[in-house]
Amino acid sequence: MLTVHRWYKHLSLFGGEFVVFLSPHLGVGYPNEYPRLPNGNTLDGYRFAFGTLDYIYRRHASEPFVNDLPSVLGIEDELMKATRFTVYPIISPRIFGSVHSDVVESIRQGASHPHASAVIDANDSRKLAEQHWHNLFPSHRELERMRVRSCLERIRQWMTGP
């Protein structure tokens, strides 16, 4: 799911509800030529590259579940209940203020969210960090950028191994 059409960018801070299941329909009708798959553009080549795990989702409980394949929407209730879960996005400081400001404000005003205090704290911390950043001298900003790059490189090495 992590590589499918960047669905996670469309989640609101209130999350999205997902149902995951094995689908016999995945790969049927995949283009024969482009984009080229490593093991050929056949049904087996598609399934080797992407597997048969599929999902449907909705942004709010009042909406119907959707997917690229309309034929999967007849899933049994028992399967829906067993494989349904809500995903909340991890908030990137780069988009927090611009994309989610309305949602943060509604949470601040009392809208229900399982991580309300963390969302509000993260937003307030981002704003404070921006204020401090703008007060730094340009030479100090460059030192801070270098420190952050170094930290990110250490995290990458830790995640990928030596």
C-alpha positions as CSV (number, residue, x, y, z in Angstrom):
1,M,0.0,0.0,0.0
2,L,2.9,2.4,0.6
3,T,3.7,2.7,-3.1
4,V,0.2,2.8,-4.5
5,H,-0.7,6.2,-6.1
6,R,0.5,8.2,-3.1
7,W,-2.9,7.8,-1.4
8,Y,-1.4,8.9,1.9
9,K,-1.1,12.5,0.6
10,H,-4.9,12.7,0.5
11,L,-5.6,11.8,4.1
12,S,-6.9,14.5,6.3
13,L,-5.7,14.7,9.9
14,F,-8.9,12.9,10.8
15,G,-7.6,9.9,9.0
16,G,-9.0,7.6,6.4
17,E,-10.7,4.2,6.8
18,F,-9.2,1.3,4.9
19,V,-10.1,-2.3,4.2
20,V,-7.3,-4.6,2.9
21,F,-7.9,-7.9,1.2
22,L,-6.5,-10.3,-1.4
23,S,-8.0,-9.6,-4.8
24,P,-8.3,-12.0,-7.8
25,H,-8.8,-9.0,-10.0
26,L,-5.4,-7.3,-9.6
27,G,-3.4,-7.1,-12.7
28,V,-6.3,-8.0,-15.1
29,G,-6.2,-5.5,-17.9
30,Y,-2.7,-4.1,-17.0
31,P,-1.2,-2.6,-20.2
32,N,0.9,-5.0,-22.3
33,E,3.6,-2.5,-23.2
34,Y,4.0,0.5,-20.9
35,P,5.1,0.9,-18.2
36,R,7.4,-2.1,-18.6
37,L,7.5,-4.5,-15.6
38,P,10.7,-6.3,-14.7
39,N,9.2,-9.8,-15.2
40,G,7.0,-9.0,-18.2
41,N,3.7,-7.4,-18.7
42,T,1.6,-10.5,-18.1
43,L,-0.8,-11.2,-15.3
44,D,1.9,-13.3,-13.6
45,G,4.5,-10.5,-14.1
46,Y,2.1,-7.9,-12.6
47,R,1.4,-10.1,-9.6
48,F,5.1,-10.9,-9.1
49,A,5.8,-7.2,-9.1
50,F,2.8,-6.0,-7.0
51,G,1.2,-9.0,-5.4
52,T,-2.5,-9.4,-5.0
53,L,-3.1,-7.3,-1.9
54,D,-5.7,-4.6,-2.6
55,Y,-7.6,-2.0,-0.6
56,I,-10.6,0.2,-0.6
57,Y,-10.8,3.4,1.4
58,R,-13.0,6.3,2.4
59,R,-12.1,9.6,4.0
60,H,-15.2,9.7,6.3
61,A,-17.7,7.2,7.6
62,S,-20.5,9.0,5.8
63,E,-18.8,8.3,2.4
64,P,-18.9,5.0,0.4
65,F,-15.6,3.0,0.1
66,V,-13.8,3.6,-3.3
67,N,-11.1,1.9,-5.3
68,D,-9.7,1.8,-8.8
69,L,-11.6,-1.4,-9.5
70,P,-15.4,-1.1,-9.0
71,S,-15.7,-4.9,-9.0
72,V,-14.2,-5.2,-5.5
73,L,-17.0,-3.3,-3.8
74,G,-19.0,-6.4,-3.1
75,I,-16.9,-7.5,-0.2
76,E,-18.6,-9.4,2.5
77,D,-19.5,-7.6,5.8
78,E,-17.4,-10.1,7.9
79,L,-14.3,-9.4,5.8
80,M,-15.0,-5.7,6.0
81,K,-15.1,-5.8,9.8
82,A,-12.1,-8.1,10.2
83,T,-9.8,-6.0,7.9
84,R,-11.0,-2.5,8.5
85,F,-8.7,0.1,10.1
86,T,-8.1,3.8,10.3
87,V,-4.8,5.4,9.1
88,Y,-3.8,8.8,10.4
89,P,-1.1,10.7,8.5
90,I,2.3,11.5,9.9
91,I,2.5,15.3,9.7
92,S,5.2,16.8,7.7
93,P,6.4,20.2,8.9
94,R,6.6,21.3,5.3
95,I,2.9,20.9,4.7
96,F,1.4,21.1,8.2
97,G,0.4,24.7,8.1
98,S,-0.7,25.1,4.5
99,V,-2.7,21.9,4.1
100,H,-4.0,21.1,7.5
101,S,-4.6,24.5,9.1
102,D,-8.4,24.3,8.9
103,V,-8.4,20.8,10.4
104,V,-6.0,21.9,13.2
105,E,-8.2,24.8,14.0
106,S,-11.3,22.6,14.2
107,I,-9.5,20.2,16.5
108,R,-8.4,23.2,18.6
109,Q,-12.1,24.2,18.8
110,G,-13.1,20.7,20.1
111,A,-13.5,18.4,17.1
112,S,-12.9,14.8,18.1
113,H,-9.5,13.3,17.2
114,P,-7.7,10.4,19.0
115,H,-4.5,12.4,19.1
116,A,-5.9,15.9,19.5
117,S,-3.3,17.2,22.0
118,A,-0.4,15.9,19.9
119,V,-1.7,17.5,16.7
120,I,-2.2,20.8,18.5
121,D,1.2,20.6,20.1
122,A,2.9,19.7,16.8
123,N,1.3,22.7,15.1
124,D,2.2,25.1,17.9
125,S,5.8,23.8,17.9
126,R,6.0,24.2,14.2
127,K,4.9,27.8,14.4
128,L,7.3,28.5,17.2
129,A,10.2,26.9,15.3
130,E,9.4,29.1,12.3
131,Q,9.5,32.2,14.4
132,H,12.9,31.2,15.9
133,W,14.2,30.3,12.4
134,H,13.4,33.7,11.0
135,N,15.2,35.3,13.9
136,L,18.5,33.5,13.2
137,F,21.3,35.1,11.4
138,P,21.8,33.7,7.9
139,S,25.2,32.0,9.0
140,H,23.4,30.3,11.9
141,R,20.7,29.0,9.6
142,E,23.3,27.4,7.4
143,L,24.9,25.7,10.5
144,E,21.5,24.4,11.5
145,R,20.8,23.1,8.0
146,M,24.2,21.2,8.1
147,R,23.3,19.7,11.5
148,V,19.9,18.6,10.2
149,R,21.4,17.0,7.1
150,S,23.9,15.2,9.3
151,C,21.1,13.9,11.5
152,L,19.1,12.8,8.5
153,E,22.1,10.9,7.1
154,R,22.6,9.1,10.3
155,I,18.9,8.1,10.3
156,R,19.1,6.8,6.7
157,Q,22.2,4.8,7.7
158,W,20.4,3.4,10.7
159,M,17.3,2.4,8.6
160,T,19.3,0.8,5.7
161,G,22.1,-0.7,7.8
162,P,25.8,-0.4,7.3
